[in-house]
Amino acid sequence: MITIQGEVEEIIFRNEINGYTVCNINHEGNMTTVIGHMISVSMGETIRVTGKWVNHPSYGQQFKAEMYERQMPKTENSIIKFLGSGIIKGVREATARKIIDRFGDRAFEILDAQPHRLAEIKGISMEKALAIGQAFNEYGQMRDVSTFLQKYGISPLFVNRIYKQFGDRAIGIVKENPYRLADEIPGIGFKTADRIALSLGADPSSENRIASCITYILANAAIQHGHTFLPISKITEFVSDLLGVNSSLVHDIVISLAVSGRIVIDRNPELQKVFLRSLNQAEASAARKLIDLSLVNFEETVDNLSEYISNIESEQGIGLVKEQQNAVVESLRNGVIVITGGPGTGKTTIINTIVRLLEKLDLSYALAAPTGRAAKRLSDATGREAKTIHRLLELGRREDDDVDILSISRNAPVLNEDVVIIDETSMVDIILMNHLLKSIVSGTRLIMVGDADQLPAVGPGNVLKDIIASGVIRTVRLTEIFRQSSRSMIVVNAHKINKGEYPVFNNSEGGFFLSRSRNYTDSLKKIVSICSERLTKHKGYDPIKDIQVLSPTRKGLIGVNNLNNELQKVLNPRSDSKAEKVYADTTFRKGDKVMQIKNNYDLAWKRKGAYGECGFGVFNGDIGRITEIDEESGIIIVLYDDREVEYSADIFDEMELAYAVTVHKSQGSEFPAIIMPVMRELPMLTTRNLLYTAITRAKEMVVLVGKEDDARFMVDNFREVKRYSGLVDKLSSSFSPILLTEVNNDYSY
């Protein structure tokens, strides 16, 4: 790291929200451009910045600041520049000159200790004088907080968030309990707070430290692994090992946190389950609402269903088999129903039939899916409007824009439709399901459609599988593969894999191939070649729009991270005509395929076009293309279908390249062609379930790359990573009557 110093001569750009600044400083007589998060840096100040030199393709050499220190101006000219820059509210250049003329180099002393004396200057009232003094005091507080926090390695980006949360109390709060940073500031983890605490001399066995680590372990388990709870034995083991403290002390503090209400312990006789309070409430609320909705029976409300269904079959030119007919009938007669089945079993046909039946019966309905791509597929399949669940529920801008999704608390809007149909329900986590159920009034039918054999949702919970396993919600399982689908090798092999049978490769029917490779280096070359050349030349696929590379893992030679770098080099190479922006280890370039990797309810979007609709919310898994990069401001514009979104530097970490994505991230999407390496080195990831999920993302073409033995290993690897979730128990314990939940395929309507 290099350190340079100089007086700030010009502020070229500043993002007031996150402090990202582009400025020119006079460094050793040369004008040097400095970029980085430098909160409230102003002209006239001398700054000492630590970082590295970078070469911008358009603007040449710049200094990228990682840390910075500020010195208040000392000369009268510098003080005028500083005060006249607008950094102090109520002071511009003319007022700054008057202050200097009156008080000279004592100006800062007067502003700090005797602001009332500014009223001695003609044109400054006592009210304005005190307001200027207050503004100068707030600037000083921010400066002090910034200086203090940066000593402990807190980046300027997070300094702004901390000051916004705690104000001038920030230094005192951090000194008293640094762990509040991890508990209350999104993006600052336990390890950062712990490093600060220990450097301040905190007791390694303090209650604050252990309590913060417990909530960190629970939150990390939810975000990284999808658990809604952990057994108390695992928490005590994890925390004890991580902190090097006695496990009995950890156990006592778990109990103390439960008594205070920060966490919840379900004292199940078989397993003591420890929940974050928000996740326990989400599961309990969802269970109660599902039971409430399921108790309403519509058996007598609809007559002549067989006649209606026959008419729809004639109009649509289709013929429903018995289990499809049963699914349609049960959907109309029950308050809640799950329809589950693999590819080619007619789930979309059933949804289409239900929609047309509802229209004939003059019943209102809403169609929704968890992601934008899944909603678009549903809309295309039905010819009717389908929304994301987030849009349906108007999950948008909130006052408290730094609250993580795990702690969202809001009043959901009321859905007035007679029927709500949710497709791709396997992707719905417990947080989103709870929001959805809050919105549905008793007497509304809820139809959930999905493939229970897919990977679970990226977010916490095991919703669809838990609902089915509980035995209290009507479930129709579709098993028959239809004639047109049975000719697709993708569908045939998907069902083979799901049953533990080996797929058939390179069949004359086409559509399902294994490109054999000797090793991972060879696999990497073949993936890039197949994506960029072979499928493009022989099938006419657009390598960015039509082909999606998937991988079981993020790391390694054929993991998502390296695949993205290699594919970007070939599919969107560097060019003088393409603007680009470097963030951490990623280069974002105009034309890149990118993915939003977390839910951001407050990110603004607008429909493309002069008079486009505006709104808020871009969600985990949305895939788009970079259409523009403003090199001066650093703003990146991404087009998601027809929605344009602006990314400023503080949220670049919410976006990543998407030439290759993990199988988990591909859920809910469908692509003309997918390419995926097969491997066996990571048995916890390279499972039958993952392979099945991956190939069902393809509509026309699957190309697996690797050794046939590795593909067979994945089929044989029936291991499923344990996901701790409590919804199944909450559903079962909330409902006492015995229900028939598996619909008999001989049921007659």
Secondary structure, DSSP 8 states (H G I E B T S, - for coil): -EEEEEEEEEEEEE-TTT-EEEEEEEETTEEEEEEEE-TT--TT-EEEEEEEEEEETTTEEEEEEEEEEEE---SHHHHHHHHHTT-STT--HHHHHHHHHHHGGGHHHHHHH-GGGGGGSTT--HHHHHHHHHHHHHHHHHHHHHHHHHTTT--HHHHHHHHHHHGGGHHHHHHH-THHHHHHSTT--HHHHHHHHHHTT--TT-HHHHHHHHHHHHHHHHHHH--SEEEHHHHHHHHHHHHT--HHHHHHHHHHHHHHTSEEEEE-SS-EEEEEHHHHHHHHHHHHHHHHHHT-B-TTT---HHHHHHHHHHHHT----HHHHHHHHHHHHBSEEEEEE-TTS-HHHHHHHHHHHHHHTT--EEEEESSHHHHHHHHHHHTS--EEHHHHTT----SSTT--GGG-------B--SEEEESSGGG--HHHHHHHHHHB-TT-EEEEEE-TTS---SSS--HHHHHHHHT-SEEEEE----HHHHT-HHHHHHHHHHTT-----S-TT-SEEEEE-SSHHHHHHHHHHIIIIIHHHHH---TTTTEEEEES-SSSTTSHHHHHHHHHHHHS---TTS-EEEETTEEEETT-EEEE-S-EEEEEEEESSTT--EEEEE-TT-EEEEEEE-TTT--EEEEETTEEEEE-GGGGGGEEE-SEEEHHHHTT--EEEEEEE---S-TTTS-HHHHHHHHTTEEEEEEEEE-HHHHHHHHH----------HHHHHHHH--S----B--TT---
